[in-house]
Amino acid sequence: MAALTWWAGPCLIERLIALHIGMLFFGIGIALMARADLGLGPWAVLHDGIGRRTGLPLGTVDILLGVLVLTAWIPLRERPGPGTLLSAVVIGLATNVALDIFVRPDAMELRLAAMTAGALLIGLGTALYLSTAMGPGPRDGLMTGLHRRFGWRLAAVRTAIEVSVLVIGALLGGAIGPGTILYAVTIGPILALILRRMRATYVLSQR
């Protein structure tokens, strides 16, 4: 992936800092949406459903499933980067720590605010993560691997994967609600907006 911002410049330390901040934001965002109790994104619904059945924390399921997904990269001939391996662990750990800190708000206004803030943090975290160009996350690599291996359209692969994990997660009792719809509708535009602003910042810094 081509460099998108100054974070993905030649300084490895800056890229690593951006990578870890992005993963922390992502994990905190998941925890906020979970504590809002108004629905989660597709993969988090699956993690939540598995967690409800096994008693494992949400972040722990994220880690274990991420490692399992990575094994599917082998026949797809995908190559992990440093960010791939780190994200498989750090996001889940950040989610667990944040879940221990945050509690479910009683007021609906606070729950809505937590849900919205969570979606925004996930978008920001994803943008920072992508900007480092240090390897896709396990789930994104599965998507691109299927696309390259079989020639299926990327959008179709992404949709099929996310719908599948959402349905399985729902059947397992994962949290579905307004937050699920909010995530599905806004994550793309949020990510695009943040990346555009980061590119603009990079261009201005070079003048």
N, C-alpha and C positions, 0 to 999 in steps of 0.2 A: 504494500500500500504506500502511495506517495505521501510525503510529508505534508501535513495540513496547516501547521502553525509553527511558531517558534519553539514550541515544546518539542517538536519532532526534529529539531535542528541537530547540529553535530555534538552538542553537549549531552553525554549519556546521563550525567547526574540529574540534569533538568528533566530529561525524559522519564527517568525513574521516579522522580518526585511527582511529576504529573500523573504517571501511571498509578502510583499508590493513592494519591488524592482522589483520582477518578474511581478507583475500586472502593475506597472508603465511602465516597458519596453514594455509590451504587448500593452498597450494603446498608447504609443508613436509610436510603430511600426505600428499600424493601421493608426495613423494620418499621418505618413510619406508616407505610401503607398497611402493614400487618396490624399495627396497633390501632389504626383508624377503624379497622374491622368493617370496611366497606368494599372489599374485593381487592384482588391482586392481579398482577400481570399473568399471562399464560403459564410461563415456566414456574413462577412463584406459586400459582394455584396448584400445579403438580407437586411441588415441594411441600406445600402445606398439606395437601391430601395424604402424601406419604407420611409426613410427620404426625398427622392425626392418627394414622393406623399403626405407626411404630413407636410413637412417643418420643421420637428424636426431635431436637430443636430444628427450626426452619433452616438456619444457616448450615447445620451439620448435614442435612439432607442435600442442600445445595452443593456442598463439597463432595459428598459421596457420589451423587448423580453426575457431577462434573467430571469426576475421575472415570466413571463408567462411560460417559459420552466420549471421552478422549480415546478409549479403546476402539471406538468405532472409526476413529481417524486412520487406523492402521490399514484396513483394506481400501480406504479412500485415498491413501497416499498423501495425506495432509501432514505438513510439518509444523509442529508447535514452536512458538517463540517464547522468549522469557515472560512476556505478558500473559501468554496462554497458561503456563504452569502456575504463575503467581495468582492469576484471577481465579483459577480453580480452587484456591484455598482462601485467599485474603477476603474476597467478597463474602464468603460464608462466615468467616470469623467476625468480620465487621457487622454482619447482620445479627449474629448471636449476641455480641457485646451491646449493640444498640437496643436489642430487644430487652436486655437486662436493665437498661437505663430508662427506656420509655415505658409509660403505662398507657392503657386505653383511656382516652378522655371520656368524661361523662356527657359533656355538652356536644350536641350535633355539630355546632359551628366549629368546635375544636377538632372534631373528627374529620370534617370536610377539609379543614386547613391542613391537618396532618396528611390526608390523602393527596391533596394537591401538592404540598411541599415534597412528599415522597416521589411523586411522578416527575417533578422538576429536578430533584436531585439525581434520579436515575438517568434522566436525559443529559444533565450536565456531566455526570460521572461517565456515561458512555462516550460523550464527545471528548472528554479529556483522555480516556483510555484509547480511543481510536487515533487521536492526534499523535500519540507516541509511536505509532507504527511498530509495535513490538510483538505483534502476533495476535490473531483473533482469539476471542474467548472460546471455550470448548463448544458451546452451542452454536456460535456463529461459524466456527470451523466446520461443524457438521453440515450446516447449510451450504457453505461454499464448496465443501468437498463433494456433496451430492450433485451440486450444479456442475462442477468440473468433470466428475467421473461419468455422469450419465447424460449430460447436456440438457438437463431440465432447466426451464426458466427459473431464474433466481427468485423472482417474486412468487412464483407458484410453489417452489420448495419452501420458502419462508412461511407462506400461508399454511401449507399442508402441515408443517412441523408444529406451528403455533396452535393451529386448530386441534391437532391430535393431542398435544400435551394438555391443552385446556380441557378437552373432553375427558381425558383419562383422569386429570386432577379433579374435575367436578364429580366424576363417578366415585372417587376416593374420599369425597367430602371436603375438597379444597374450597377456600373462600372465594366466591364469585359474587359480584355486586356492581354498583356504580363505578367503583375504582377500576374494575376490569375493563369496562367500556371506556373510561377516561384514559386509561393507559393505552388501549388499542388505538384510540382516536388521536391522542396528543403526542405520543412518544416520537413519532416520525417528524411532525412539525417542530417540536421542541428541539430535537437533535439537529435538524436542518438549520434552525435559527441560531443555535449556539455555535455550530460549526461555521456559519457565515460570519458571525461576529468575531470568532477567533481568527478566521482568515483575514478579515479587515484589520484586526489589531496587528497581525503579523505584517501586513503590507505597510501600514503606517509606521511600524517600528523600523522598517528598512529604508525609509525616506530620510 
